[in-house]
Amino acid sequence: MHDDHEDHEGHQHDNAKGHASGGGHSHGGHGHAHGAGANKKVLVGILCLSLLYMVAEIVGGLMSGSLALLADAGHMALDAASIALGLFAFWIARRPPNEKKTFGYYRVEILAAAANAMTLVAVSIWIIIEAVARLKNPTDVHGEMMSVVAAGGLVVNGISLVLLAKSSRESLNMRGVWMHVLTDALGSVSALLAAFFVWKFGWMMADPIISMVIALLILVGGWKLLRDCIDVLLVAVPEGMDPAAIRRDIQSLPGVSEVHDLHIWSMNTGVNSLSAHIRLSPTGDFAEVLKVATAMLRDKYHLEHATLQLEPDSFSHGGTHFCAAGKPFHTHS
């Protein structure tokens, strides 16, 4: 099985190649380097906004006595940290593969997203604990000041969410940052609602109660993001990919008698890879099967990075191999 990489600074897996000598490896790019560059600019802008408003919320929270504002300021601090981590991940991920890391550094972005997810879970738990304490011992909150600061935070977070909207659908790393900003926006909404009830009705309990509701929403979103990251790190089949259907499509190609050891995984969001062993029929032509199979995987399943081992009909492995579904497939000796 052959696995060729061309190391281009800032863009990995750019070429499309096939080998007729028993294996094939196709690579492709989707403007990953260009997208990363645009995402970096967005993150730098949002980092500046987050840092500026974090200071405003800390001051406003301390002066007004609002837990919701202080919690939102904590989110802003985590946002700044998550954005800095995201920027670092983009920088590392652009480094080319080497002899020690032949797949490059794509997974660094997944690690950054996982770190962000864990902080979301931790912060939501902290807010719930703090809110329960406030329910037991209510504190006075200045509703007017709280509402002004919260409104400003909502504007800042709204701008950040718009800037991150597109990239959050293309990268788990960017989705992690987007989730942090979304929790801030929800925190600002909760602070506004709490400020309204405190200001108009003097209901001090509104602050911790609404904070708890928002914390539960954060917990759900953070857990989902963490689960998605774990799936990538455990080399799970990417969402939307059907190994059984792909196996059937390869096996239906002229000159193919059997497909085994088929695996599909993600290196990063949108960077999916496949490897498979293809047993040829007695009349199967190596070059033609390789050409048709790689084209089908690219065009139908958008699998630009496929490694195929082509085996003649007389070739056999000893031992047990595992297919993508995890069920053992025993080859003939």
N, C-alpha and C positions, 0 to 999 in steps of 0.2 A: 504494500500500500504506500503510495507516494503522497507527500504533504509538502507542497512548495509554498514559501512565503516570500514576498517581495517587501522589503522594509522601506516604506516611504514615511518621512517625517510627517506626523500629524494625520496620516491616513493609512489604516491597515486594511488588508484584504481588498485591494482595489482591482485586481486582475481576474480574468476568467480563463482557466486553463484546464486541459484534460490530458491524460496520459493513456495511450493505448497499450502500455506494457503491463496491464493487469490492475491498474488503479487510476482513479481520477480525482481531481481536487479542484473545485471551482470556487472562486472568490468573487465578491462583488462589493461595491460600496454604494451608499445612499446619501452621499454628501455629509458623512459623519463629521469630518473635520470642519466643514463649513458650518454645520449646525452647532457644533460645540463652540465655535468662535462666537456665533450670535448669542448662544446661551450664556457665555461668559460675560458679555457686555450687559445683558439683562441682569445677571446676578450682581455685578458690581454696582449698578444703579440701585437695585433693591437693597443691597447691603448698606449703602449710604442713607437711604430713607429709614431703614429699620433702626440704625444706630441713633440717628437724630431723634426719632420719636420715642425710642426707648427711654432716653433721658427725660423727655417731657412727661412720660407716663409715670416714671419713678417719682419725680417731683410732685406730680398731680396726685398720685396714689397716697404718698406720705402726708400731703397737706389735707386731703379730703378724708383720709382714713378708709379708703375703699379697697377691699380685697380684690374685687373684680379688676380694678385698674392695676394693682400690683401684680396680679396673676397675668394680666395682659402684658405688662412690662417684662415679666419673666419669659413670656412667649417671645417677645421681641428680642430678648437677649439670646434665647435659643435659636431664633431665626437667624440672627447674625452669625452665630456659631455654625448653624447648618449651611448657610450660604458660603461661609468661608471654607467649610469642609467640601461643599460641592465644587467650589472653584479649584481647590487642591486636587479633587478627584479628576476633574477635567484635564488639569495639567498633567497628572500622572498617566491618565488613560491614553493621552496622545503620544506617549513614548513608544517607539517601535519594539517589536519582539526581539528577543536575543536568545542566546544558546541556553540560558537558564529558564527563561520565561517565553517559550515558543508561541504562546497564544497572546503575548503582550500583556497589557495592564487593564483590559476592559473591565475586569471584575472589581477594580477599585471603586468604580462608580456605584456598584451594587453594595459594597461594604459601607460606603458613605450613606446610601439610602437606608441601609439597615440600622446604622448608628442614629440617624435622624428618627427612624421609627421607634427605636427604644427610648429616646429622649421624650418623644410624644407620649408614650405610655407612662413613663415615670412622672412627667409633669402633670398629666391628668390625675394620677393617683394622689399626688401631693395636693392638688387643688381640692379634691374630694375630702381628704383628711382635714385640711385647713377649714373648708366650708362647714364640716360637721362640728369642728371646735367653735366656729362663729355662731352656729345655731344654738349651741349650749350657752355661750357667753356673747350675746350681741354687742356690737360696738357702734358708736355713732358714726354716720357717714354724711358728708356734705354733698348733697345731690347736685347742686348747680355746678360746682367746680368739676365734679365727676363727669357730668354730662358733656361739658365743653371739651375736656381732654379725650373722652371716649369718642366723641364725634370726629375729632381730628384723627384719632387712630384708625377709625373706620375708613376715612378718606384715603389715608396712606396705604392701608391694607388693600383697599379696592383697586388702587392704581397698580399695586404689585401683583394682584391676582390677574388683572387684565394682561399685564406684561408676560406673566408666566403661563397663561392659558394654553397656548399652542405647544410649547416645549414640554409641559407636564404630561402630555399624552404620548410623548415620544421617548421618554427616559425616566427610569425609576429614580435616578438621582434627582432630576428636576421635579418629579412628582413628590419626592420627600420634602423638597424646599417648598413646593406649592402647598403641601399639607400643613406645614408649619405656618405659612402665611394665612391659610384658611382658618386655622385655629385662632390666630390673632384677630382675624375679621369677626369670627364668632364671639371672641372675647370682648371685642369692642361693642358688638350688638348687645351682648349680655350686660355690659357695663351701662349702656344707654338705657336699657329696660330697667335695670336696677335703680339707676339714677332717677328715672321717671317716677317709680313707685316711692322712692325715698323722698324725693323733692315734693311731689304732689300729695302723698298720703302718709308720709312719715313711717313707712313700713320698712324697717331696717333689715328684716329677714329676707327681703328681696335679693340683696347682694349675695349672700352665701347660697341661697336656693338656686338662683339663675346660674351662678358659677358652677354648681354641681351638675346641672343639666348640660352645660357646655362641655364640662370635663368628660362626661360620659360619651358625648359625640366625638371628642378628641380621641378617647380610648379606643372606640370602634375603628376610626380611621387609621390610627397608628398601628393597631393590631393587623389590619388588612395589609397595610404597606409592608410590615415586617414579615407577614406570611408570604407575600409575593417575592420578597428578597430571599427568604429561605428556600423557596421553590427553585430560584435561579442557582443558588449556591449548592443545592442538592441535585443539580443537573436534571431537574424535572422536565417533562415535555412542555414546551411553551404553550400558553393558552391559545386556542384556535387551531392547533396542529393535531391531526388525527393519524397516529402511526399506522393503524390498520389500513386506512384508506391510501396512504402513501405507499405502503407495501404492496397493496393490490395494484396500484397504478404502475409501479415499477415492474411487477411480475407480469403484467399484461402486455409489456412491450415485446415486439418481435425479437427473438433470439434469447429471451430470458426464461429460464426454467424454474428458478427459485430465488427468494430473497431471504437472508437471515442476518442476525446480528445488526439489526437496524436500531439506531439510536438518534434521538433528536434532543437538542438542548440549546440553551441560550448562553452566550458569552456576556451579553448585556441586553438591555431592552431594544428589540428590533434587530439584534445581531444573532440570528439563529443559525445553528450548524446541524449537519446530518452526516452520519457515517453508516455504511451498509456493505454487506458482502452480497454480490450478485453472481449466482451460478448460471453460466451460459448453457443453452441447449447445444446439442451436437452441431447444429448449423449456425449457431450464433457467432456474429463477427464482433471482435473486441472493440474496434474503433467505432463502429456504427452504434453498438449498444451504449457505449460511453457517451457518445455525442447526443443521442436521443434522450438518454436518462438525465443527463445534466441539464439539457434544455427544458425538459418537462418539469424538473424540480425547480428550476429558476422561474419559468413562466407561470406555472400553475400554483406553486406553493411559496414563491419568493425566497427560496432557499439558495442564496448566492454562494454559500460556503458549504460545499458538499464533498465528502471524501468517499469514493466508491472503490471497493476492491472487487475486480472482476476475476472470476475463477472458471477455468475450463470444466467441462462436464465430468472429466475424469478426476478432478481435484477433490480431495477430501481432507477434513480436519479430524484430529482425534480429540476426544474430550467433550465437554459441555460448553455451549455458548448461551448467551442470554439475549433475547430479543427486547425491543423497546417496551413491550408490555410487562416484562419481568418474568415471563414464563420460560423455563429452560428448553432449549432446542438442542437435541443430540444429533451430531453429524455422524455420518457413516464412516467407519474406519476402513 
